[in-house]
Amino acid sequence: MTAVDAAVQSKLLGALNVSLVYRRGLERMNASKFEQDLASSKGVRIITNASPKAVHGNGAVREIEFEYTDDDLTPTGQTIRLAADQVFKAIGQTLEGDDLPDVDGHKIAVTDAGRTSMSGVWAGGDCATGGDDLTVTAVAEGRDAAEDIHAQLSGA
Ligand SMILES: Cc1cc2nc3c(=O)[nH]c(=O)nc-3n(C[C@H](O)[C@H](O)[C@H](O)COP(=O)(O)OP(=O)(O)OC[C@H]3O[C@@H](n4cnc5c(N)ncnc54)[C@H](O)[C@@H]3O)c2cc1C
């Protein structure tokens, strides 16, 4: 979704050629079909099964090189270069570490009030389970957690 946002806005701001390059096939793309169609309708070229390999240029980017991949991301050895004067990376994040609360998938497992498996630790927003990765949800979860923290501290 971030890649689609950046690509569509680049196009609307006047970039002549915008390519959105994705490592896997379209069917694996996390961006919804609606967002994919939006990108195409705005003139964004979507290239699939290609992994970034190198950025070329002398002090500033001139080309970006990709290597085609199979669906399991195995490199095929076949590369392409796209002329580019700007490159945006849209990457995911995950949790790593030994002292984390319990996780569910890639997110911190929480109760409705945002309590985690660690005493005294609450979580909400994008890093926590249950939400829909929207600002309004993150704010609401922050409010709910604050009320629960207050209730716990005041013995209510
Ligand atoms: C391109 C894009 C478009 C979006 N469009 C919309 C939209 O139109 N409407 C909508 O409702 N939502 C939208 N979202 C989603 C929305 O931005 C998120 O759901 C929201 O920001 C989540 O808030 P958060 O507080 O959980 O996380 P974040 O806003 O990501 O805040 C987390 C903060 O923690 C900081 N941080 C991370 N690690 C550490 C660390 N180790 N130590 C200290 N600080 C750390 C980060 O720097 C960041 O400031 C969009 C997101 C993206 C990426």
PDBQT file of the ligand as one rigid body, heavy atoms in Angstrom, charges set to zero:
ROOT
HETATM    1  C1  LIG A 201       2.092   5.401   3.035  1.00  0.00    +0.000 C 
HETATM    2  C2  LIG A 201       1.091   5.252   4.130  1.00  0.00    +0.000 A 
HETATM    3  C3  LIG A 201      -0.168   5.800   3.961  1.00  0.00    +0.000 A 
HETATM    4  C4  LIG A 201      -1.092   5.693   4.975  1.00  0.00    +0.000 A 
HETATM    5  N1  LIG A 201      -2.327   6.253   4.793  1.00  0.00    +0.000 NA
HETATM    6  C5  LIG A 201      -3.207   6.230   5.796  1.00  0.00    +0.000 A 
HETATM    7  C6  LIG A 201      -4.465   6.875   5.654  1.00  0.00    +0.000 A 
HETATM    8  O1  LIG A 201      -4.778   7.465   4.620  1.00  0.00    +0.000 OA
HETATM    9  N2  LIG A 201      -5.334   6.815   6.701  1.00  0.00    +0.000 N 
HETATM   10  C7  LIG A 201      -5.025   6.180   7.872  1.00  0.00    +0.000 A 
HETATM   11  O2  LIG A 201      -5.840   6.199   8.809  1.00  0.00    +0.000 OA
HETATM   12  N3  LIG A 201      -3.846   5.538   8.026  1.00  0.00    +0.000 NA
HETATM   13  C8  LIG A 201      -2.933   5.545   7.013  1.00  0.00    +0.000 A 
HETATM   14  N4  LIG A 201      -1.732   4.912   7.157  1.00  0.00    +0.000 N 
HETATM   15  C9  LIG A 201      -1.487   4.123   8.379  1.00  0.00    +0.000 C 
HETATM   16  C10 LIG A 201      -1.106   4.991   9.564  1.00  0.00    +0.000 C 
HETATM   17  O3  LIG A 201      -0.005   5.812   9.205  1.00  0.00    +0.000 OA
HETATM   18  C11 LIG A 201      -0.708   4.066  10.718  1.00  0.00    +0.000 C 
HETATM   19  O4  LIG A 201      -1.754   3.161  10.980  1.00  0.00    +0.000 OA
HETATM   20  C12 LIG A 201      -0.427   4.856  11.980  1.00  0.00    +0.000 C 
HETATM   21  O5  LIG A 201       0.606   5.782  11.763  1.00  0.00    +0.000 OA
HETATM   22  C13 LIG A 201      -0.033   3.899  13.113  1.00  0.00    +0.000 C 
HETATM   23  O6  LIG A 201       0.354   4.649  14.231  1.00  0.00    +0.000 OA
HETATM   24  P1  LIG A 201       1.349   4.021  15.271  1.00  0.00    +0.000 P 
HETATM   25  O7  LIG A 201       1.478   5.040  16.343  1.00  0.00    +0.000 OA
HETATM   26  O8  LIG A 201       0.910   2.642  15.633  1.00  0.00    +0.000 OA
HETATM   27  O9  LIG A 201       2.724   3.810  14.490  1.00  0.00    +0.000 OA
HETATM   28  P2  LIG A 201       3.656   4.881  13.807  1.00  0.00    +0.000 P 
HETATM   29  O10 LIG A 201       2.898   6.073  13.335  1.00  0.00    +0.000 OA
HETATM   30  O11 LIG A 201       4.465   4.101  12.801  1.00  0.00    +0.000 OA
HETATM   31  O12 LIG A 201       4.584   5.371  14.990  1.00  0.00    +0.000 OA
HETATM   32  C14 LIG A 201       5.585   4.537  15.527  1.00  0.00    +0.000 C 
HETATM   33  C15 LIG A 201       6.702   5.451  15.994  1.00  0.00    +0.000 C 
HETATM   34  O13 LIG A 201       7.642   4.669  16.740  1.00  0.00    +0.000 OA
HETATM   35  C16 LIG A 201       8.946   5.043  16.350  1.00  0.00    +0.000 C 
HETATM   36  N5  LIG A 201       9.831   3.925  16.644  1.00  0.00    +0.000 N 
HETATM   37  C17 LIG A 201       9.955   2.743  16.000  1.00  0.00    +0.000 A 
HETATM   38  N6  LIG A 201      10.871   1.980  16.585  1.00  0.00    +0.000 NA
HETATM   39  C18 LIG A 201      11.320   2.669  17.650  1.00  0.00    +0.000 A 
HETATM   40  C19 LIG A 201      12.274   2.393  18.655  1.00  0.00    +0.000 A 
HETATM   41  N7  LIG A 201      12.939   1.240  18.709  1.00  0.00    +0.000 N 
HETATM   42  N8  LIG A 201      12.502   3.336  19.601  1.00  0.00    +0.000 NA
HETATM   43  C20 LIG A 201      11.815   4.518  19.583  1.00  0.00    +0.000 A 
HETATM   44  N9  LIG A 201      10.898   4.830  18.635  1.00  0.00    +0.000 NA
HETATM   45  C21 LIG A 201      10.657   3.914  17.696  1.00  0.00    +0.000 A 
HETATM   46  C22 LIG A 201       8.833   5.365  14.877  1.00  0.00    +0.000 C 
HETATM   47  O14 LIG A 201       9.883   6.202  14.467  1.00  0.00    +0.000 OA
HETATM   48  C23 LIG A 201       7.479   6.083  14.844  1.00  0.00    +0.000 C 
HETATM   49  O15 LIG A 201       7.604   7.468  15.066  1.00  0.00    +0.000 OA
HETATM   50  C24 LIG A 201      -0.770   5.012   6.167  1.00  0.00    +0.000 A 
HETATM   51  C25 LIG A 201       0.501   4.457   6.329  1.00  0.00    +0.000 A 
HETATM   52  C26 LIG A 201       1.423   4.581   5.321  1.00  0.00    +0.000 A 
HETATM   53  C27 LIG A 201       2.795   3.981   5.522  1.00  0.00    +0.000 C 
ENDROOT
TORSDOF 0
